[in-house]
Amino acid sequence: MNIKPLADRVLIKPAAAEEKTVGGIIIPDSAKEKPLKGEVKAVGQGTKDEEMVVKEGDTVLYGKYAGTEIEFEGEKYLIMRQSDILAII
Protein backbone atom coordinates (compact mmCIF):
# COMPACT_ATOMS: atom_id res chain seq x y z
CA MET A 1 0.00 0.00 0.00
CA ASN A 2 1.48 3.34 -1.05
CA ILE A 3 -0.71 5.34 1.34
CA LYS A 4 0.63 5.60 4.88
CA PRO A 5 -1.74 7.30 7.36
CA LEU A 6 -0.16 9.68 9.86
CA ALA A 7 -0.60 9.83 13.63
CA ASP A 8 -3.85 8.13 14.78
CA ARG A 9 -5.43 7.83 11.32
CA VAL A 10 -6.58 4.61 9.66
CA LEU A 11 -7.11 3.77 5.96
CA ILE A 12 -10.23 1.62 5.38
CA LYS A 13 -11.58 -0.13 2.27
CA PRO A 14 -15.39 0.07 2.68
CA ALA A 15 -17.42 -3.09 2.13
CA ALA A 16 -19.45 -3.10 -1.09
CA ALA A 17 -22.94 -1.60 -0.85
CA GLU A 18 -25.63 -4.26 -0.87
CA GLU A 19 -27.69 -4.66 -4.04
CA LYS A 20 -31.40 -4.34 -3.26
CA THR A 21 -34.43 -4.45 -5.46
CA VAL A 22 -37.93 -3.41 -4.50
CA GLY A 23 -40.63 -5.23 -6.43
CA GLY A 24 -38.42 -5.54 -9.50
CA ILE A 25 -37.22 -1.92 -9.33
CA ILE A 26 -33.44 -1.60 -9.15
CA ILE A 27 -32.22 1.00 -6.66
CA PRO A 28 -29.66 3.39 -8.28
CA ASP A 29 -26.17 3.82 -6.79
CA SER A 30 -27.02 7.28 -5.49
CA ALA A 31 -29.81 5.87 -3.30
CA LYS A 32 -27.90 2.87 -1.92
CA GLU A 33 -27.20 2.72 1.78
CA LYS A 34 -23.62 3.70 2.61
CA PRO A 35 -21.71 0.73 4.07
CA LEU A 36 -20.83 1.00 7.73
CA LYS A 37 -18.06 -1.60 7.84
CA GLY A 38 -14.82 -2.17 6.04
CA GLU A 39 -11.35 -3.67 6.16
CA VAL A 40 -8.36 -1.81 7.59
CA LYS A 41 -5.68 -1.48 4.90
CA ALA A 42 -3.11 0.70 6.73
CA VAL A 43 -2.66 2.36 10.13
CA GLY A 44 -0.59 5.26 11.42
CA GLN A 45 1.97 5.09 14.22
CA GLY A 46 -0.38 6.52 16.83
CA THR A 47 0.35 9.46 19.10
CA LYS A 48 1.97 9.76 22.51
CA ASP A 49 -1.55 9.96 23.99
CA GLU A 50 -3.27 7.30 21.86
CA GLU A 51 -1.94 3.81 21.18
CA MET A 52 -3.11 2.18 17.95
CA VAL A 53 -5.49 -0.68 18.75
CA VAL A 54 -6.60 -1.58 15.20
CA LYS A 55 -4.22 -3.29 12.80
CA GLU A 56 -4.11 -4.10 9.10
CA GLY A 57 -6.63 -6.76 8.12
CA ASP A 58 -9.14 -5.99 10.90
CA THR A 59 -12.80 -5.65 9.89
CA VAL A 60 -14.28 -2.61 11.63
CA LEU A 61 -17.59 -0.79 12.10
CA TYR A 62 -17.61 3.00 11.82
CA GLY A 63 -20.10 5.86 11.95
CA LYS A 64 -22.27 6.71 8.95
CA TYR A 65 -20.56 10.03 8.24
CA ALA A 66 -17.09 9.18 9.58
CA GLY A 67 -13.93 9.77 7.62
CA THR A 68 -12.94 11.37 4.35
CA GLU A 69 -13.45 9.55 1.06
CA ILE A 70 -10.41 9.30 -1.21
CA GLU A 71 -9.77 7.48 -4.47
CA PHE A 72 -6.41 5.82 -5.16
CA GLU A 73 -5.59 3.75 -8.25
CA GLY A 74 -9.30 3.40 -9.09
CA GLU A 75 -10.28 2.12 -5.63
CA LYS A 76 -12.31 4.07 -3.06
CA TYR A 77 -11.07 4.30 0.52
CA LEU A 78 -11.91 6.14 3.73
CA ILE A 79 -9.32 7.76 5.94
CA MET A 80 -10.40 8.50 9.51
CA ARG A 81 -9.16 8.81 13.05
CA GLN A 82 -9.04 5.65 15.11
CA SER A 83 -11.53 7.26 17.52
CA ASP A 84 -14.15 7.31 14.70
CA ILE A 85 -14.11 3.49 14.65
CA LEU A 86 -16.90 2.02 16.75
CA ALA A 87 -15.85 -1.65 16.96
CA ILE A 88 -13.61 -4.38 15.58
CA ILE A 89 -15.59 -7.38 14.33
WOHU-V363524 format. One record per residue. N is the residue number from 0. OMEGA is omega as a letter, one per 40 degrees, with the letter a starting at -180 (999 if undefined). Layout:
n->N omega->OMEGA
n->N omega->OMEGA
//
This chain:
n->0 omega->a
n->1 omega->i
n->2 omega->i
n->3 omega->i
n->4 omega->i
n->5 omega->i
n->6 omega->a
n->7 omega->a
n->8 omega->a
n->9 omega->i
n->10 omega->a
n->11 omega->i
n->12 omega->a
n->13 omega->i
n->14 omega->a
n->15 omega->i
n->16 omega->a
n->17 omega->i
n->18 omega->i
n->19 omega->i
n->20 omega->i
n->21 omega->i
n->22 omega->i
n->23 omega->i
n->24 omega->i
n->25 omega->a
n->26 omega->i
n->27 omega->a
n->28 omega->a
n->29 omega->a
n->30 omega->a
n->31 omega->i
n->32 omega->i
n->33 omega->a
n->34 omega->a
n->35 omega->i
n->36 omega->a
n->37 omega->a
n->38 omega->i
n->39 omega->a
n->40 omega->i
n->41 omega->i
n->42 omega->i
n->43 omega->a
n->44 omega->a
n->45 omega->i
n->46 omega->i
n->47 omega->a
n->48 omega->a
n->49 omega->i
n->50 omega->i
n->51 omega->a
n->52 omega->i
n->53 omega->i
n->54 omega->i
n->55 omega->i
n->56 omega->i
n->57 omega->i
n->58 omega->a
n->59 omega->i
n->60 omega->i
n->61 omega->a
n->62 omega->a
n->63 omega->a
n->64 omega->a
n->65 omega->i
n->66 omega->i
n->67 omega->i
n->68 omega->i
n->69 omega->i
n->70 omega->a
n->71 omega->a
n->72 omega->i
n->73 omega->i
n->74 omega->i
n->75 omega->a
n->76 omega->i
n->77 omega->i
n->78 omega->a
n->79 omega->i
n->80 omega->i
n->81 omega->a
n->82 omega->i
n->83 omega->i
n->84 omega->a
n->85 omega->a
n->86 omega->i
n->87 omega->a
n->88 omega->999
//
